[in-house]
Amino acid sequence: MVDPTRRHVLTAGAALMTAAAAPAATTAWGFSFPSIEEGTLALADYRGRVLLVTNTASFCGYTYQYEQLEKLHAALTPKGLTVIGVPSQDFNQESGSNAVVKQFCEATFGVEFPMAGLSHVRGPQAHPFYQWVKAEKQWEPQWNFHKVLIGRDGRIGGLFGSGDEPTGAKLRGAVDAALSVAA
């Protein structure tokens, strides 16, 4: 039998570990990703902008969406949109290194929008941003090219699946609505 003092210490330790694992941010501005080019991609640097955070993969049937994401980013950056790509190997369709992913995206699709380094987007190893989305909306990517729309206030404004084309009416309407909100 564990003595009461030891039980209290064990219980307190477990509670601290759980608290440390849970996302503490209440907006997206509290999260940072490793950058694909080394360093950090801090979402706080985009405070006041609309973000479209998309988990990506180089060898997926939806990889063509990189081109649409880049067009959307280029067209709407002046209005306040930033697309952020988050390459992930969670669905076994991504290269094994940031350098290869970066070279592929730039050479094949002319991607200039910010890219995070390889990250987990689902499950117990998910990046804290994706843990936050799951805690807030009970949602996590079920496949590549799922999209999280973040409003100018840093809160989740919409969730979109792989089949929601970046330049399609559903997603574009949500992006336009988010952009119409004053910063």
C-alpha positions in Angstrom: 0.0 0.0 0.0 1.2 3.5 -0.9 1.5 5.8 2.1 -0.7 9.0 1.9 2.2 11.4 1.4 3.6 9.4 -1.5 0.1 9.0 -3.1 -0.3 12.8 -2.9 3.0 13.4 -4.6 2.2 10.8 -7.3 -1.3 12.3 -7.9 0.1 15.8 -8.0 2.9 14.7 -10.5 0.3 13.1 -12.8 -1.8 16.3 -12.7 1.2 18.5 -13.6 2.1 16.2 -16.5 -1.5 16.3 -17.8 -1.6 20.1 -17.5 1.8 20.4 -19.3 0.5 18.3 -22.2 -2.7 20.2 -22.6 -2.6 23.2 -24.8 -2.7 26.4 -22.7 -3.4 28.9 -25.5 -6.9 30.2 -26.0 -6.1 31.5 -29.5 -3.8 30.4 -32.3 -1.4 33.2 -31.5 0.0 31.2 -28.6 1.5 28.5 -30.9 4.7 28.1 -32.8 5.8 25.5 -35.3 9.4 24.6 -36.2 10.0 26.3 -39.6 10.8 24.2 -42.6 13.9 26.4 -43.1 15.0 26.0 -39.4 14.0 28.5 -36.8 10.5 29.1 -35.6 7.2 29.9 -37.4 5.4 31.8 -34.6 1.7 32.2 -35.3 1.8 35.4 -33.1 3.7 37.0 -36.0 0.5 36.8 -38.0 -1.7 38.4 -35.3 -4.6 40.3 -36.9 -4.4 38.3 -40.1 -6.6 35.4 -41.3 -4.7 32.1 -41.4 -5.5 29.0 -43.4 -3.4 26.2 -41.8 -3.3 23.1 -43.9 -1.7 19.8 -43.2 0.1 18.8 -46.4 1.8 15.8 -48.1 3.9 15.5 -51.2 2.6 12.1 -52.4 -1.1 12.4 -51.9 -4.0 12.5 -54.4 -4.7 16.0 -53.1 -1.1 17.3 -53.5 -2.3 19.4 -56.5 -4.0 21.6 -53.9 -0.6 23.2 -53.3 -1.1 25.2 -56.5 -4.5 26.4 -55.4 -3.2 27.2 -51.9 -0.4 29.3 -53.5 -2.9 31.1 -55.8 -5.2 31.9 -52.8 -2.2 33.1 -50.7 -0.9 35.3 -53.5 -4.3 36.8 -54.3 -5.4 37.5 -50.8 -2.2 38.3 -48.9 -2.8 42.0 -49.5 -6.3 41.7 -47.9 -4.9 39.9 -44.8 -4.7 36.2 -45.6 -1.7 34.0 -44.9 -1.7 30.3 -45.9 0.5 28.1 -43.7 1.5 24.6 -44.8 2.2 21.9 -42.2 3.8 18.9 -43.9 3.0 15.7 -42.0 4.0 12.0 -42.4 1.0 10.9 -40.3 -0.7 9.4 -43.4 2.6 8.0 -44.8 2.6 10.2 -47.9 5.3 12.7 -47.1 9.1 12.9 -47.6 11.3 12.2 -44.7 13.1 15.6 -44.5 12.2 19.2 -44.4 14.8 20.0 -47.2 13.2 17.5 -49.6 9.7 18.8 -48.8 10.7 22.4 -49.3 12.5 21.7 -52.6 9.5 19.7 -53.9 7.0 22.4 -53.0 9.0 25.3 -54.5 10.0 23.5 -57.7 6.8 21.7 -58.4 4.2 24.3 -57.3 6.0 27.5 -56.8 5.0 27.6 -53.1 6.0 30.8 -51.4 3.6 30.7 -48.4 5.1 29.9 -45.0 5.8 26.2 -44.3 6.2 24.5 -41.0 8.7 21.7 -40.5 7.4 18.1 -40.6 4.9 17.8 -37.7 2.4 15.4 -36.3 -1.2 16.6 -36.8 -3.2 13.9 -35.1 -3.0 11.4 -32.2 -1.1 11.7 -29.0 2.0 13.1 -30.7 0.1 15.9 -32.5 1.6 19.3 -32.5 0.1 21.5 -29.7 -1.8 23.6 -32.3 -3.6 20.5 -33.5 -4.2 19.4 -29.9 -5.8 22.8 -29.2 -8.0 22.4 -32.3 -9.1 19.0 -31.2 -9.8 20.2 -27.6 -11.7 23.2 -28.9 -13.7 21.6 -31.7 -13.4 17.8 -31.2 -11.8 17.7 -34.7 -8.5 16.4 -36.1 -7.3 15.9 -39.6 -8.6 12.6 -41.0 -6.3 12.9 -44.1 -3.9 15.2 -45.9 -5.0 18.7 -46.9 -7.5 19.3 -44.1 -7.7 23.0 -43.4 -8.2 25.1 -40.2 -9.3 28.6 -40.8 -8.2 31.1 -38.1 -9.9 34.4 -37.8 -8.2 37.8 -37.2 -9.0 37.2 -33.5 -6.9 34.0 -33.4 -10.0 31.8 -32.9 -11.0 28.9 -35.1 -13.3 30.1 -37.8 -13.9 26.9 -39.8 -12.7 23.4 -40.4 -12.5 21.9 -43.9 -11.7 18.5 -45.3 -9.5 17.4 -48.2 -12.3 17.7 -50.7 -12.9 21.3 -49.8 -10.8 22.9 -52.6 -8.8 26.0 -51.6 -10.4 28.0 -54.4 -13.8 26.4 -54.2 -16.9 28.3 -53.2 -17.3 26.8 -49.7 -13.8 27.6 -48.5 -13.4 30.8 -50.5 -16.7 32.1 -49.0 -15.5 31.3 -45.4 -12.1 33.0 -46.1 -13.8 36.1 -47.6 -16.1 36.3 -44.6 -13.2 36.1 -42.2 -11.3 38.8 -44.1 -14.3 41.1 -43.9 -14.0 41.3 -40.1 -12.0 44.3 -39.0 -8.7 43.6 -37.3 
